[in-house]
Amino acid sequence: MPLDEIQKPNIGTPEFATGRTTAERKMWAIVTTVAFAIFWFSGLFLAAGLFGDQPMHWSALVLAALGLAVVLFARRKVDAD
């Protein structure tokens, strides 16, 4: 694949200028960001419990799974339309 096809210039109008950015999409973007942070934060505690000397608490597994589920759902809501 030629480099010119990969590096396409910014042509067109951005989404916010065409009115596609709504309050609902902004809210779902914030939910996605917060859930992603919860997923990684609890995932680090989960990894520390599995591979480290610290005892693992059940909440790390639950928060990691819940965070991942919310991220996947919210990301689909942001991309809808």
ZADO-1210 file (C-alpha; in nm, 4 decimals, padded with zeros to 6 digits):
<atoms>
<atom x="00.0000" y="00.0000" z="00.0000" code="MET" pos="1"/>
<atom x="00.1499" y="00.3358" z="-00.1006" code="PRO" pos="2"/>
<atom x="00.2218" y="00.5916" z="00.1664" code="LEU" pos="3"/>
<atom x="-00.0041" y="00.8485" z="-00.0023" code="ASP" pos="4"/>
<atom x="-00.3090" y="00.6282" z="00.0590" code="GLU" pos="5"/>
<atom x="-00.2235" y="00.5882" z="00.4273" code="ILE" pos="6"/>
<atom x="-00.1533" y="00.9568" z="00.4921" code="GLN" pos="7"/>
<atom x="-00.4715" y="01.1247" z="00.3772" code="LYS" pos="8"/>
<atom x="-00.5014" y="01.4986" z="00.4326" code="PRO" pos="9"/>
<atom x="-00.7684" y="01.6450" z="00.6584" code="ASN" pos="10"/>
<atom x="-01.0399" y="01.7144" z="00.4056" code="ILE" pos="11"/>
<atom x="-01.3935" y="01.8023" z="00.4980" code="GLY" pos="12"/>
<atom x="-01.5755" y="01.9494" z="00.7908" code="THR" pos="13"/>
<atom x="-01.5188" y="01.8195" z="01.1437" code="PRO" pos="14"/>
<atom x="-01.8077" y="01.6499" z="01.3220" code="GLU" pos="15"/>
<atom x="-01.8580" y="01.9302" z="01.5727" code="PHE" pos="16"/>
<atom x="-01.9028" y="02.1800" z="01.2889" code="ALA" pos="17"/>
<atom x="-02.1680" y="01.9697" z="01.1168" code="THR" pos="18"/>
<atom x="-02.3712" y="01.9309" z="01.4345" code="GLY" pos="19"/>
<atom x="-02.3069" y="01.5607" z="01.4934" code="ARG" pos="20"/>
<atom x="-02.1668" y="01.6273" z="01.8389" code="THR" pos="21"/>
<atom x="-02.4584" y="01.6204" z="02.0780" code="THR" pos="22"/>
<atom x="-02.4846" y="01.6354" z="02.4540" code="ALA" pos="23"/>
<atom x="-02.5653" y="01.2641" z="02.4593" code="GLU" pos="24"/>
<atom x="-02.2512" y="01.1721" z="02.2666" code="ARG" pos="25"/>
<atom x="-02.0419" y="01.3921" z="02.4956" code="LYS" pos="26"/>
<atom x="-02.1926" y="01.2237" z="02.8015" code="MET" pos="27"/>
<atom x="-02.1194" y="00.8754" z="02.6627" code="TRP" pos="28"/>
<atom x="-01.7621" y="00.9845" z="02.5803" code="ALA" pos="29"/>
<atom x="-01.7117" y="01.0899" z="02.9422" code="ILE" pos="30"/>
<atom x="-01.8641" y="00.7618" z="03.0653" code="VAL" pos="31"/>
<atom x="-01.6279" y="00.5716" z="02.8338" code="THR" pos="32"/>
<atom x="-01.3242" y="00.7580" z="02.9703" code="THR" pos="33"/>
<atom x="-01.4195" y="00.7068" z="03.3343" code="VAL" pos="34"/>
<atom x="-01.5024" y="00.3379" z="03.2833" code="ALA" pos="35"/>
<atom x="-01.1733" y="00.2862" z="03.0997" code="PHE" pos="36"/>
<atom x="-00.9854" y="00.4393" z="03.3932" code="ALA" pos="37"/>
<atom x="-01.1730" y="00.2134" z="03.6379" code="ILE" pos="38"/>
<atom x="-01.0959" y="-00.0900" z="03.4205" code="PHE" pos="39"/>
<atom x="-00.7206" y="-00.0209" z="03.4128" code="TRP" pos="40"/>
<atom x="-00.6946" y="00.0852" z="03.7758" code="PHE" pos="41"/>
<atom x="-00.8702" y="-00.2268" z="03.9020" code="SER" pos="42"/>
<atom x="-00.6869" y="-00.4376" z="03.6444" code="GLY" pos="43"/>
<atom x="-00.3562" y="-00.3296" z="03.7953" code="LEU" pos="44"/>
<atom x="-00.4765" y="-00.4362" z="04.1404" code="PHE" pos="45"/>
<atom x="-00.5942" y="-00.7644" z="03.9897" code="LEU" pos="46"/>
<atom x="-00.2545" y="-00.8231" z="03.8299" code="ALA" pos="47"/>
<atom x="-00.0801" y="-00.7334" z="04.1562" code="ALA" pos="48"/>
<atom x="-00.2945" y="-00.9883" z="04.3380" code="GLY" pos="49"/>
<atom x="-00.2296" y="-01.2594" z="04.0808" code="LEU" pos="50"/>
<atom x="00.1436" y="-01.2070" z="04.0288" code="PHE" pos="51"/>
<atom x="00.2543" y="-01.0291" z="04.3440" code="GLY" pos="52"/>
<atom x="00.2725" y="-01.1042" z="04.7134" code="ASP" pos="53"/>
<atom x="-00.0390" y="-00.9028" z="04.7954" code="GLN" pos="54"/>
<atom x="-00.3672" y="-01.0819" z="04.8613" code="PRO" pos="55"/>
<atom x="-00.6274" y="-01.0428" z="04.5892" code="MET" pos="56"/>
<atom x="-00.9652" y="-00.8960" z="04.6804" code="HIS" pos="57"/>
<atom x="-01.2821" y="-00.9925" z="04.4937" code="TRP" pos="58"/>
<atom x="-01.3647" y="-00.6279" z="04.4193" code="SER" pos="59"/>
<atom x="-01.0706" y="-00.5931" z="04.1771" code="ALA" pos="60"/>
<atom x="-01.2108" y="-00.8679" z="03.9555" code="LEU" pos="61"/>
<atom x="-01.5642" y="-00.7298" z="03.9710" code="VAL" pos="62"/>
<atom x="-01.4563" y="-00.3719" z="03.8970" code="LEU" pos="63"/>
<atom x="-01.2345" y="-00.4809" z="03.6074" code="ALA" pos="64"/>
<atom x="-01.5158" y="-00.6831" z="03.4489" code="ALA" pos="65"/>
<atom x="-01.7736" y="-00.4115" z="03.5120" code="LEU" pos="66"/>
<atom x="-01.5434" y="-00.1410" z="03.3764" code="GLY" pos="67"/>
<atom x="-01.4755" y="-00.3403" z="03.0604" code="LEU" pos="68"/>
<atom x="-01.8463" y="-00.4055" z="03.0041" code="ALA" pos="69"/>
<atom x="-01.9325" y="-00.0364" z="03.0479" code="VAL" pos="70"/>
<atom x="-01.6486" y="00.0679" z="02.8157" code="VAL" pos="71"/>
<atom x="-01.7680" y="-00.1637" z="02.5407" code="LEU" pos="72"/>
<atom x="-02.1288" y="-00.0490" z="02.5746" code="PHE" pos="73"/>
<atom x="-02.0507" y="00.3234" z="02.6010" code="ALA" pos="74"/>
<atom x="-01.8085" y="00.3130" z="02.3083" code="ARG" pos="75"/>
<atom x="-02.0837" y="00.1675" z="02.0887" code="ARG" pos="76"/>
<atom x="-02.3135" y="00.4520" z="02.1984" code="LYS" pos="77"/>
<atom x="-02.0504" y="00.7130" z="02.1046" code="VAL" pos="78"/>
<atom x="-02.0017" y="00.5599" z="01.7591" code="ASP" pos="79"/>
<atom x="-02.3755" y="00.5276" z="01.6905" code="ALA" pos="80"/>
<atom x="-02.5157" y="00.7305" z="01.3989" code="ASP" pos="81"/>
</atoms>
